[in-house]
Each structure stands twice: as structure tokens, then as C-alpha cells.
Amino acid sequence: MTDSKLVIGLVPAMWSLGLYLPQLLTANLAESMPYKKPFVMVIGFFLERLPYLLIGLAILFFAVESPTIALIAVLVGIGMAASGAGLG
């Protein structure tokens, strides 16, 4: 989709930021919850697993006609998946 070194280098940075930043912001909230499993299950599905399906659909439908939209969808999906992994 692209050969930009900036975009390719942005992927691991987005993953690290998405993995560690949400933990800092939501640790107090999660610690005060009496039952943590429902929170982890919902976040794990909607923010960690579902973006991979959306990435696949974006590549399937937009990669040939509009690679810019597909690239943006992939980057947003990776950011969402990393944030979900950080929260879950």
C-alpha cells in the first residue's frame, strides 16, 4: 500500500503507545472494579479483536481502488487493537 519509511516506522510506535498508554490512564478505574472479567472480555473483543476483521475488510474492499483509505484503515485498526490489548 505504501513504501513510505515514516508510515512503516509508525506501526511499531503506534503499537507500543497503544499498549502502554491506556494502562496508565485506566489502572485506577480497573483497580476499583469489583469484577474485572466483564470489562476485560468486552474490551478484549471490541477493541482488540474486532479491528483485525475491519482491517481485513478494508484491505479487501479498498486496497485496489483507494489505497490511501485502506492504509488509514489499517493504521487506525492497529491503533485500536493495540489500545484494546493495553486495556484488556
Summary of the structure (lengths in Angstrom):
residues: 88
radius of gyration: 15.0
end to end distance: 29.8
largest distance: 48.5
contacts: 243
relative contact order: 0.21
helix: 85%
strand: 0%
